[in-house]
Amino acid sequence: MIRKEELNLVTEWDKTFKKSDKVDHSKVTFVNRYGITLAADMYVPKNAEGKLPAIAVCGPFGAVKEQCSGLYAQTMAERGFLTIAFDPSFTGESGGNVRFMASPDINTEDFMAAVDFLSLNEKVNPDRIGIIGICGWGGMAVNTAALDTRIKATAAMTMYDMTRVNAKGYFDSEDSEEARYQKRAAMCAQRLEDLKAGEYKLGGGVVDPLPEDAPFFVKDYYDYYKTERGYHKRSLNSNGGWNVIGCESFVNQPILKYSNEIRSAVLLVHGEKAHSCYFSKDAYADMIKDSKYADNKELMLIPDAVHTDLYDGGDKDYIPFDKLESFFMENLK
C-alpha cells in the first residue's frame, strides 16, 4: 500500500487571483515515487460531461499554486480542460520533511506523478494529457516531456533552465571551471554549518528592500512577488527563499540533454523583452537540432512583454490563452 502523508490543507480561497464561477474547485493530493505527497488545486469545467482532456500546471520556481500556476489552471479549465496546479515537493502545502529543497530528478518526478494522478482520474481521458510549466518549471516541463511518453503536449512559459543558471550564472556570466568550483566549495562548507546549527540556512527570496540600482529583472521580480500583485505567504520567492544548499545538485545535473528526442508537441512562449528570453531561444534551437520531430515544436515570442508579464498577464493581458487553448485542443486529440 502506497501511503500518503497527512497534509494540512487550507480550505478557504487564498489565491492571488479571483475565483471563477465557471469551474468547480477542490483540493486533491497524490504521491510521487519517492513517497512524497503533493498537494494540488483541481479545476473542473462546470457541467462538464464525459472524459475530459487534462493539463497539469506548475511554476514558477519558488512560487506556489496559489499564484500564477493556479491562474493558468483555472483559466484553462474555463476553456474546457480538467486541470491541476500543484506545489512541488518540499514546498507550499506539499509534503517532504525537509523544507525548501529542490532537485532536478525529484521535481521532474513531481510532474510525472501529476500525470499519474490525471491518468487515473475517472473524469480524464488518459490519452489526452498535457502539462504547462512556468519559469523554472518550464525547463522541468520540457525535461519531463523528454521522459514521459504519456504527455501529448507541453507548454513552457517564460522558461528558465534552472540547471544552466545555477551552473553558469545569469547570461552565462559564470561559465568557467573556477566559478563552478567556488560554488561547489561554498555549498559544501554550508552543509557543515547547517548540520552544526541544526537547521538549514535560507538563501533569501526576492531582495527586499529593493536597491535603487537593482537590475531591471530584479525589479521585475520584486514587482510581482513582493507586492499585492503576487505576494503569497507560502511562496518561497515572496519570503525567505530556498535553503542556501537547496539547489546544490543543479550545478552538476543538466536537464535538457535529450530534448531533441521529444516526439510530442512542445510550445515555448516567452516575452520578447524578458531578460530570460535566451533560455527559450536556446532550448528551441537545441530541441529541433538534428531532430526527427521538429515539425510540432514552436517558439512564440510576445512583443514588448517582460518575464513576469507571463506570470499574470501584466498590464496588457500578455498571456496568450487563445494560443494555449488551440495548441492543447489540437494536440490532445
C-alpha positions in Angstrom: 0.0 0.0 0.0 1.4 3.4 -1.0 0.7 5.7 1.9 0.1 9.4 1.8 1.5 11.9 4.2 -1.1 13.8 6.2 -1.2 17.3 4.9 -2.8 20.4 6.5 -4.6 21.9 3.5 -6.2 25.4 3.6 -9.9 25.3 2.9 -10.6 28.9 2.2 -9.8 30.7 -1.1 -6.4 32.2 -0.6 -5.2 32.8 -4.2 -3.7 35.8 -5.7 -6.4 35.8 -8.4 -10.2 35.9 -8.3 -12.3 32.7 -8.1 -14.1 31.8 -11.3 -17.8 30.9 -11.3 -17.3 28.9 -14.4 -15.4 26.0 -12.8 -15.6 23.8 -9.8 -12.6 23.9 -7.5 -11.3 21.3 -5.0 -8.1 20.3 -3.2 -6.5 16.9 -4.1 -3.4 15.0 -3.2 -1.2 12.4 -4.9 2.1 10.6 -4.2 5.3 10.6 -6.2 7.6 7.7 -6.5 9.7 9.0 -3.6 6.7 8.7 -1.3 6.2 12.5 -1.1 2.6 13.6 -1.0 1.9 16.5 -3.3 -1.0 19.0 -2.8 -2.9 20.4 -5.7 -5.9 22.5 -6.7 -8.1 20.8 -9.2 -10.3 22.9 -11.5 -13.1 21.2 -13.5 -15.4 23.0 -16.0 -18.9 23.3 -14.6 -21.4 20.9 -16.1 -18.7 19.0 -17.9 -19.7 15.7 -19.4 -17.7 12.7 -20.5 -13.9 12.2 -20.1 -12.0 15.5 -20.5 -8.6 16.5 -21.8 -6.4 17.4 -18.8 -3.4 19.6 -18.0 -1.1 19.7 -15.0 0.5 23.1 -14.2 3.4 24.1 -12.0 5.7 27.1 -11.5 7.4 29.4 -11.3 10.4 28.1 -9.5 9.9 29.1 -5.8 6.2 30.0 -6.3 3.1 28.2 -5.1 -0.1 27.0 -6.7 -2.0 30.0 -5.3 0.0 32.3 -7.6 0.3 32.1 -11.4 0.1 28.3 -11.9 -3.3 28.4 -10.3 -4.3 31.3 -12.6 -3.3 29.2 -15.6 -5.0 26.1 -14.4 -8.3 27.9 -13.6 -8.3 29.8 -16.9 -7.6 26.6 -18.9 -10.4 24.9 -17.0 -12.7 27.7 -18.1 -11.8 26.7 -21.7 -12.8 23.0 -21.3 -9.9 21.2 -19.7 -9.7 19.5 -16.3 -6.6 21.0 -14.7 -4.5 20.8 -11.6 -2.0 23.3 -10.2 0.4 21.6 -7.8 3.0 22.5 -5.2 6.3 20.8 -5.8 8.0 18.5 -3.2 9.2 20.3 -0.1 7.3 23.5 -0.8 3.9 25.1 -0.2 1.2 22.7 1.0 3.0 19.6 -0.4 4.9 17.1 1.8 8.6 16.3 2.2 10.0 16.7 5.7 13.0 18.8 4.7 11.5 22.1 3.5 12.7 24.3 0.7 14.8 21.8 -1.2 14.9 21.3 -4.9 16.1 18.5 -7.2 16.2 18.1 -11.0 15.2 14.5 -10.6 12.5 14.8 -7.9 11.0 17.9 -9.5 10.7 16.0 -12.8 9.1 13.2 -10.9 6.6 15.6 -9.4 5.3 16.4 -12.9 5.2 12.7 -13.8 3.3 12.0 -10.6 0.8 14.7 -11.6 0.4 12.8 -14.9 -0.2 9.6 -12.9 -2.9 11.3 -10.9 -4.7 12.6 -14.0 -4.3 9.3 -15.9 -6.2 7.5 -13.1 -8.9 10.2 -12.6 -12.3 9.0 -13.7 -13.1 12.3 -15.3 -10.0 12.3 -17.5 -9.2 10.8 -20.9 -5.7 9.4 -20.1 -4.8 9.7 -23.8 -5.3 13.4 -23.7 -2.9 14.8 -21.1 -0.6 17.8 -21.3 1.5 19.9 -19.0 2.3 23.6 -18.6 5.5 24.7 -16.8 6.1 28.4 -15.9 9.6 30.0 -15.4 11.9 27.3 -13.8 9.2 24.8 -14.2 9.1 25.5 -17.9 12.5 23.8 -18.0 11.2 21.0 -15.8 8.2 20.6 -18.1 10.4 20.1 -21.2 12.6 17.7 -19.2 9.5 15.7 -18.2 8.2 15.6 -21.8 11.5 14.0 -22.8 10.9 11.3 -20.2 7.2 10.8 -20.0 5.7 9.3 -23.2 2.1 9.7 -21.9 2.4 13.5 -22.3 0.9 14.6 -25.6 1.6 18.3 -25.4 3.8 20.6 -23.3 3.8 24.4 -23.0 6.8 26.1 -21.3 6.0 29.7 -20.4 8.8 32.4 -19.8 11.1 29.4 -19.3 14.2 29.2 -17.2 16.7 26.3 -17.4 17.5 26.2 -13.7 20.4 23.8 -14.1 22.0 26.2 -16.6 21.6 29.3 -14.5 23.0 27.5 -11.4 26.0 26.1 -13.3 26.7 29.1 -15.5 25.2 32.1 -13.8 22.8 34.7 -15.3 23.6 35.2 -19.0 26.3 32.5 -18.7 28.5 35.1 -17.0 30.0 32.5 -14.6 30.6 29.7 -17.1 34.0 28.6 -16.0 35.5 25.7 -14.1 36.8 28.0 -11.5 33.5 29.7 -10.9 31.7 26.4 -10.6 34.4 25.1 -8.2 33.9 28.1 -5.9 30.1 27.5 -5.9 30.6 23.8 -5.0 33.1 24.7 -2.3 30.8 27.3 -0.8 27.8 24.9 -0.7 29.9 22.0 0.8 31.0 24.4 3.6 27.4 25.5 4.1 26.3 21.8 4.5 28.5 21.5 7.6 27.4 24.9 9.0 23.8 23.8 8.7 24.4 20.5 10.4 26.3 22.2 13.3 23.4 24.8 13.6 20.8 22.1 13.5 18.8 23.9 10.7 19.2 24.8 7.1 20.0 28.5 6.4 17.7 30.2 4.0 19.2 31.9 0.9 16.6 34.7 0.9 13.8 35.3 -1.5 13.4 38.3 -3.8 15.6 41.1 -2.4 13.7 43.4 0.0 14.1 46.4 0.4 14.8 46.9 -3.3 18.1 48.7 -4.0 17.8 51.7 -6.3 20.5 50.4 -8.6 19.0 46.9 -8.8 18.9 45.4 -12.4 15.6 45.6 -14.2 14.9 41.9 -13.8 15.3 42.1 -10.0 12.8 45.0 -10.0 10.5 42.9 -12.2 10.6 40.0 -9.7 10.0 42.5 -6.8 7.0 44.0 -8.6 5.4 40.5 -8.7 6.5 38.7 -5.6 6.7 41.5 -3.0 3.6 43.5 -3.8 -0.2 42.8 -3.8 0.1 41.8 -7.4 1.6 38.4 -6.5 2.7 38.1 -2.8 1.7 34.9 -1.0 2.7 33.9 2.5 3.7 30.4 1.4 5.7 31.4 -1.6 9.5 31.0 -1.2 10.2 33.9 -3.6 7.9 36.2 -1.6 9.6 35.3 1.7 12.8 33.6 2.8 13.6 31.7 -0.4 15.2 28.3 -0.9 17.8 26.9 1.5 21.3 28.0 0.6 22.1 24.4 -0.4 18.6 23.8 -1.7 19.6 23.8 -5.4 23.1 22.3 -4.9 22.6 19.4 -7.3 21.5 21.7 -10.2 25.1 22.7 -10.7 26.0 19.2 -11.7 22.9 17.8 -13.4 21.8 19.4 -16.7 18.1 18.7 -17.5 17.6 19.2 -21.3 20.1 16.7 -22.7 17.5 14.7 -24.7 15.0 17.5 -25.7 15.5 16.8 -29.4 14.1 13.3 -28.8 10.7 14.6 -27.7 8.1 13.3 -30.1 5.1 15.1 -28.6 4.2 18.7 -29.3 6.1 21.5 -27.5 5.2 25.2 -27.4 7.8 27.6 -25.9 6.3 31.1 -25.1 8.5 34.0 -24.0 8.3 37.7 -23.6 10.4 39.4 -26.3 11.9 41.8 -23.8 12.3 39.3 -20.9 15.8 39.1 -19.5 15.3 35.3 -19.6 14.3 35.1 -23.3 17.7 33.4 -24.2 16.6 30.3 -22.3 13.7 29.6 -24.6 15.5 30.6 -27.8 18.4 28.3 -27.0 16.1 25.5 -25.8 14.1 25.7 -29.0 17.3 25.6 -31.1 18.5 22.5 -29.2 15.1 20.9 -29.4 14.9 21.0 -33.2 18.6 20.4 -33.9 19.1 17.0 -35.6 15.6 16.1 -34.5 13.2 13.9 -36.5 10.3 15.5 -34.6 10.8 19.2 -35.2 7.5 19.8 -37.1 5.4 20.0 -33.9 7.8 22.3 -32.0 7.2 26.1 -31.8 8.7 29.2 -30.3 6.3 32.1 -29.7 7.7 35.5 -28.7 5.3 38.0 -27.2 6.1 41.6 -28.4 7.0 44.0 -25.6 6.5 41.5 -22.8 8.9 41.1 -19.9 9.5 38.0 -17.8 6.7 38.4 -15.2 4.2 39.5 -17.8 3.6 35.8 -18.5 3.0 35.2 -14.8 -0.3 37.0 -14.5 -0.6 38.9 -17.8 1.0 42.1 -16.6 -0.8 45.3 -17.5 -1.8 44.2 -21.0 -3.0 40.6 -20.7 0.2 39.3 -22.3 -0.6 35.6 -21.6 -1.8 34.1 -24.9 -4.6 31.9 -23.6 -6.2 31.7 -27.0 -3.0 30.2 -28.4 -2.7 27.8 -25.4 -6.3 26.7 -25.9 -5.8 26.0 -29.6 -2.4 24.3 -29.0 -3.8 21.9 -26.5 -7.0 21.2 -28.3 -5.1 20.4 -31.5 -2.6 18.1 -29.8 -4.7 16.5 -27.1 -6.9 14.6 -29.6 
